[in-house]
Protein backbone atom coordinates (compact mmCIF):
# COMPACT_ATOMS: atom_id res chain seq x y z
CA UNK A 1 0.00 0.00 0.00
CA UNK A 2 1.23 3.47 -0.86
CA UNK A 3 -0.07 6.15 1.48
CA UNK A 4 0.34 9.85 1.10
CA UNK A 5 1.87 11.54 4.15
CA UNK A 6 -0.72 14.30 4.43
CA UNK A 7 -3.59 15.62 2.36
CA UNK A 8 -2.44 18.43 0.11
CA UNK A 9 -3.93 20.24 -2.85
CA UNK A 10 -2.88 18.87 -6.23
CA UNK A 11 -3.41 21.60 -8.85
CA UNK A 12 -2.45 19.29 -11.73
CA UNK A 13 -5.03 16.70 -10.70
CA UNK A 14 -7.63 19.37 -10.10
CA UNK A 15 -7.27 20.81 -13.61
CA UNK A 16 -6.48 17.71 -15.68
CA UNK A 17 -8.93 16.47 -18.29
CA UNK A 18 -8.81 12.73 -18.88
CA UNK A 19 -8.97 11.19 -22.35
CA UNK A 20 -11.76 8.73 -21.57
CA UNK A 21 -12.03 7.46 -25.16
CA UNK A 22 -8.27 6.89 -25.19
CA UNK A 23 -8.50 5.05 -21.89
CA UNK A 24 -11.22 2.76 -23.27
CA UNK A 25 -9.20 2.03 -26.44
CA UNK A 26 -6.02 1.34 -24.44
CA UNK A 27 -7.74 -0.85 -21.84
CA UNK A 28 -9.58 -2.82 -24.56
CA UNK A 29 -6.35 -3.34 -26.52
CA UNK A 30 -4.67 -4.63 -23.36
CA UNK A 31 -7.66 -6.80 -22.45
CA UNK A 32 -8.16 -4.98 -19.14
CA UNK A 33 -11.44 -4.97 -17.26
CA UNK A 34 -12.44 -2.26 -14.81
CA UNK A 35 -14.78 -1.75 -11.85
CA UNK A 36 -15.57 1.44 -9.99
CA UNK A 37 -16.41 1.87 -6.31
CA UNK A 38 -17.91 5.31 -5.80
CA UNK A 39 -19.32 7.17 -2.86
CA UNK A 40 -19.39 10.97 -3.22
CA UNK A 41 -19.41 10.80 -7.04
CA UNK A 42 -22.47 8.55 -7.07
CA UNK A 43 -21.60 6.70 -10.28
CA UNK A 44 -20.11 9.57 -12.27
CA UNK A 45 -16.96 7.61 -13.15
CA UNK A 46 -18.94 4.64 -14.43
CA UNK A 47 -21.18 7.04 -16.37
CA UNK A 48 -18.15 8.76 -17.93
CA UNK A 49 -16.81 5.40 -19.04
CA UNK A 50 -20.14 4.23 -20.48
CA UNK A 51 -20.48 7.49 -22.43
CA UNK A 52 -17.79 6.08 -24.75
CA UNK A 53 -18.73 3.55 -27.43
CA UNK A 54 -16.90 0.28 -26.85
CA UNK A 55 -16.81 0.69 -23.08
CA UNK A 56 -18.62 -2.62 -22.63
CA UNK A 57 -15.34 -4.36 -23.51
CA UNK A 58 -13.74 -2.69 -20.49
CA UNK A 59 -16.21 -1.69 -17.77
CA UNK A 60 -17.54 -4.68 -15.87
CA UNK A 61 -19.53 -2.86 -13.19
CA UNK A 62 -19.80 0.12 -10.93
CA UNK A 63 -20.56 -0.02 -7.23
CA UNK A 64 -22.29 3.07 -5.85
CA UNK A 65 -21.73 2.73 -2.12
CA UNK A 66 -22.91 5.98 -0.62
CA UNK A 67 -23.74 4.63 2.84
CA UNK A 68 -21.41 2.83 5.22
CA UNK A 69 -23.76 -0.16 5.08
CA UNK A 70 -23.41 -0.31 1.29
CA UNK A 71 -19.61 -0.12 1.59
CA UNK A 72 -19.70 -3.07 3.99
CA UNK A 73 -22.27 -5.21 2.14
CA UNK A 74 -21.17 -4.60 -1.45
CA UNK A 75 -17.40 -4.17 -1.07
CA UNK A 76 -16.55 -5.87 2.21
CA UNK A 77 -15.29 -2.70 3.91
CA UNK A 78 -14.66 -3.53 7.55
CA UNK A 79 -16.92 -2.07 10.21
CA UNK A 80 -13.79 -1.66 12.34
CA UNK A 81 -12.08 0.40 9.62
CA UNK A 82 -15.12 2.63 9.25
CA UNK A 83 -15.32 3.10 13.03
CA UNK A 84 -11.60 3.81 13.42
CA UNK A 85 -11.01 6.09 10.43
CA UNK A 86 -14.41 7.18 9.10
CA UNK A 87 -15.79 6.76 5.60
CA UNK A 88 -13.61 9.57 4.23
CA UNK A 89 -10.19 8.02 4.76
CA UNK A 90 -7.46 6.37 2.77
CA UNK A 91 -8.05 3.18 4.76
CA UNK A 92 -11.66 3.00 3.54
CA UNK A 93 -10.66 3.99 -0.01
CA UNK A 94 -8.19 1.10 0.00
CA UNK A 95 -10.75 -1.41 1.23
CA UNK A 96 -13.25 -0.10 -1.33
CA UNK A 97 -10.95 -0.57 -4.34
CA UNK A 98 -9.67 -3.92 -3.12
CA UNK A 99 -13.24 -5.08 -2.51
CA UNK A 100 -14.34 -3.96 -5.97
CA UNK A 101 -11.36 -5.71 -7.57
CA UNK A 102 -12.03 -8.93 -5.69
CA UNK A 103 -15.83 -9.00 -5.98
CA UNK A 104 -15.94 -8.03 -9.65
CA UNK A 105 -12.97 -10.20 -10.64
CA UNK A 106 -11.49 -7.41 -12.77
CA UNK A 107 -7.97 -6.19 -13.53
CA UNK A 108 -8.34 -2.61 -12.24
CA UNK A 109 -10.62 -0.96 -9.69
CA UNK A 110 -10.80 2.66 -8.64
CA UNK A 111 -12.50 4.00 -5.52
CA UNK A 112 -13.62 7.43 -4.38
CA UNK A 113 -14.87 8.55 -0.98
CA UNK A 114 -15.04 12.15 0.11
CA UNK A 115 -16.87 15.22 1.31
CA UNK A 116 -18.22 17.03 -1.73
CA UNK A 117 -20.07 19.55 0.40
CA UNK A 118 -21.59 21.45 1.80
CA UNK A 119 -20.20 20.75 5.21
CA UNK A 120 -17.18 19.03 6.58
CA UNK A 121 -15.23 19.50 9.78
CA UNK A 122 -11.91 20.78 11.02
CA UNK A 123 -10.36 17.32 10.53
CA UNK A 124 -12.23 16.44 7.33
CA UNK A 125 -12.97 19.63 5.45
CA UNK A 126 -15.29 20.09 2.52
CA UNK A 127 -13.50 19.11 -0.66
CA UNK A 128 -11.38 16.34 0.85
CA UNK A 129 -11.52 13.23 -1.32
CA UNK A 130 -9.72 9.93 -0.85
CA UNK A 131 -8.94 7.72 -3.85
CA UNK A 132 -7.85 4.12 -4.19
CA UNK A 133 -6.57 2.18 -7.17
CA UNK A 134 -6.24 -1.60 -7.08
CA UNK A 135 -4.59 -3.70 -9.77
CA UNK A 136 -4.51 -7.47 -9.84
CA UNK A 137 -1.24 -8.73 -8.38
CA UNK A 138 -0.11 -5.30 -7.17
CA UNK A 139 -0.46 -3.44 -3.86
CA UNK A 140 -3.27 -0.91 -3.77
CA UNK A 141 -2.39 2.78 -4.09
CA UNK A 142 -4.27 5.39 -2.09
CA UNK A 143 -4.12 9.16 -1.96
CA UNK A 144 -6.02 12.14 -0.66
CA UNK A 145 -6.65 15.41 -2.46
CA UNK A 146 -8.03 18.50 -0.80
CA UNK A 147 -9.85 20.24 -3.63
CA UNK A 148 -11.16 22.90 -1.24
CA UNK A 149 -14.65 24.24 -0.69
CA UNK A 150 -15.36 24.68 -4.40
CA UNK A 151 -18.97 23.57 -4.20
CA UNK A 152 -20.50 20.15 -4.49
CA UNK A 153 -20.68 19.98 -8.28
CA UNK A 154 -17.09 21.10 -8.81
CA UNK A 155 -15.64 18.74 -6.19
CA UNK A 156 -17.55 15.82 -7.70
CA UNK A 157 -16.49 16.71 -11.25
CA UNK A 158 -12.83 17.06 -10.27
CA UNK A 159 -13.01 13.80 -8.30
CA UNK A 160 -14.43 11.97 -11.31
CA UNK A 161 -11.71 13.36 -13.57
CA UNK A 162 -8.99 12.38 -11.13
CA UNK A 163 -10.32 8.82 -10.80
CA UNK A 164 -10.31 8.49 -14.60
CA UNK A 165 -6.70 9.75 -14.67
CA UNK A 166 -5.78 7.11 -12.08
CA UNK A 167 -7.29 4.41 -14.30
CA UNK A 168 -5.44 5.81 -17.32
CA UNK A 169 -2.11 5.85 -15.44
CA UNK A 170 -2.69 2.26 -14.30
CA UNK A 171 -3.48 1.10 -17.84
CA UNK A 172 -0.35 2.84 -19.13
CA UNK A 173 1.68 1.11 -16.41
CA UNK A 174 0.24 -2.26 -17.48
CA UNK A 175 1.27 -1.44 -21.06
CA UNK A 176 4.81 -0.59 -19.90
CA UNK A 177 5.02 -3.75 -17.82
CA UNK A 178 3.89 -5.88 -20.78
CA UNK A 179 6.49 -4.28 -23.07
CA UNK A 180 9.21 -5.35 -20.60
CA UNK A 181 8.04 -8.98 -20.63
CA UNK A 182 10.14 -11.17 -22.99
C-alpha positions in Angstrom: 0.0 0.0 0.0 1.2 3.5 -0.9 -0.1 6.1 1.5 0.3 9.9 1.1 1.9 11.5 4.2 -0.7 14.3 4.4 -3.6 15.6 2.4 -2.4 18.4 0.1 -3.9 20.2 -2.9 -2.9 18.9 -6.2 -3.4 21.6 -8.8 -2.5 19.3 -11.7 -5.0 16.7 -10.7 -7.6 19.4 -10.1 -7.3 20.8 -13.6 -6.5 17.7 -15.7 -8.9 16.5 -18.3 -8.8 12.7 -18.9 -9.0 11.2 -22.3 -11.8 8.7 -21.6 -12.0 7.5 -25.2 -8.3 6.9 -25.2 -8.5 5.1 -21.9 -11.2 2.8 -23.3 -9.2 2.0 -26.4 -6.0 1.3 -24.4 -7.7 -0.9 -21.8 -9.6 -2.8 -24.6 -6.4 -3.3 -26.5 -4.7 -4.6 -23.4 -7.7 -6.8 -22.5 -8.2 -5.0 -19.1 -11.4 -5.0 -17.3 -12.4 -2.3 -14.8 -14.8 -1.7 -11.9 -15.6 1.4 -10.0 -16.4 1.9 -6.3 -17.9 5.3 -5.8 -19.3 7.2 -2.9 -19.4 11.0 -3.2 -19.4 10.8 -7.0 -22.5 8.5 -7.1 -21.6 6.7 -10.3 -20.1 9.6 -12.3 -17.0 7.6 -13.1 -18.9 4.6 -14.4 -21.2 7.0 -16.4 -18.2 8.8 -17.9 -16.8 5.4 -19.0 -20.1 4.2 -20.5 -20.5 7.5 -22.4 -17.8 6.1 -24.8 -18.7 3.5 -27.4 -16.9 0.3 -26.8 -16.8 0.7 -23.1 -18.6 -2.6 -22.6 -15.3 -4.4 -23.5 -13.7 -2.7 -20.5 -16.2 -1.7 -17.8 -17.5 -4.7 -15.9 -19.5 -2.9 -13.2 -19.8 0.1 -10.9 -20.6 0.0 -7.2 -22.3 3.1 -5.8 -21.7 2.7 -2.1 -22.9 6.0 -0.6 -23.7 4.6 2.8 -21.4 2.8 5.2 -23.8 -0.2 5.1 -23.4 -0.3 1.3 -19.6 -0.1 1.6 -19.7 -3.1 4.0 -22.3 -5.2 2.1 -21.2 -4.6 -1.5 -17.4 -4.2 -1.1 -16.6 -5.9 2.2 -15.3 -2.7 3.9 -14.7 -3.5 7.6 -16.9 -2.1 10.2 -13.8 -1.7 12.3 -12.1 0.4 9.6 -15.1 2.6 9.3 -15.3 3.1 13.0 -11.6 3.8 13.4 -11.0 6.1 10.4 -14.4 7.2 9.1 -15.8 6.8 5.6 -13.6 9.6 4.2 -10.2 8.0 4.8 -7.5 6.4 2.8 -8.1 3.2 4.8 -11.7 3.0 3.5 -10.7 4.0 0.0 -8.2 1.1 0.0 -10.7 -1.4 1.2 -13.2 -0.1 -1.3 -11.0 -0.6 -4.3 -9.7 -3.9 -3.1 -13.2 -5.1 -2.5 -14.3 -4.0 -6.0 -11.4 -5.7 -7.6 -12.0 -8.9 -5.7 -15.8 -9.0 -6.0 -15.9 -8.0 -9.6 -13.0 -10.2 -10.6 -11.5 -7.4 -12.8 -8.0 -6.2 -13.5 -8.3 -2.6 -12.2 -10.6 -1.0 -9.7 -10.8 2.7 -8.6 -12.5 4.0 -5.5 -13.6 7.4 -4.4 -14.9 8.6 -1.0 -15.0 12.2 0.1 -16.9 15.2 1.3 -18.2 17.0 -1.7 -20.1 19.5 0.4 -21.6 21.4 1.8 -20.2 20.7 5.2 -17.2 19.0 6.6 -15.2 19.5 9.8 -11.9 20.8 11.0 -10.4 17.3 10.5 -12.2 16.4 7.3 -13.0 19.6 5.5 -15.3 20.1 2.5 -13.5 19.1 -0.7 -11.4 16.3 0.8 -11.5 13.2 -1.3 -9.7 9.9 -0.9 -8.9 7.7 -3.8 -7.8 4.1 -4.2 -6.6 2.2 -7.2 -6.2 -1.6 -7.1 -4.6 -3.7 -9.8 -4.5 -7.5 -9.8 -1.2 -8.7 -8.4 -0.1 -5.3 -7.2 -0.5 -3.4 -3.9 -3.3 -0.9 -3.8 -2.4 2.8 -4.1 -4.3 5.4 -2.1 -4.1 9.2 -2.0 -6.0 12.1 -0.7 -6.7 15.4 -2.5 -8.0 18.5 -0.8 -9.9 20.2 -3.6 -11.2 22.9 -1.2 -14.7 24.2 -0.7 -15.4 24.7 -4.4 -19.0 23.6 -4.2 -20.5 20.1 -4.5 -20.7 20.0 -8.3 -17.1 21.1 -8.8 -15.6 18.7 -6.2 -17.6 15.8 -7.7 -16.5 16.7 -11.2 -12.8 17.1 -10.3 -13.0 13.8 -8.3 -14.4 12.0 -11.3 -11.7 13.4 -13.6 -9.0 12.4 -11.1 -10.3 8.8 -10.8 -10.3 8.5 -14.6 -6.7 9.7 -14.7 -5.8 7.1 -12.1 -7.3 4.4 -14.3 -5.4 5.8 -17.3 -2.1 5.8 -15.4 -2.7 2.3 -14.3 -3.5 1.1 -17.8 -0.4 2.8 -19.1 1.7 1.1 -16.4 0.2 -2.3 -17.5 1.3 -1.4 -21.1 4.8 -0.6 -19.9 5.0 -3.8 -17.8 3.9 -5.9 -20.8 6.5 -4.3 -23.1 9.2 -5.4 -20.6 8.0 -9.0 -20.6 10.1 -11.2 -23.0 
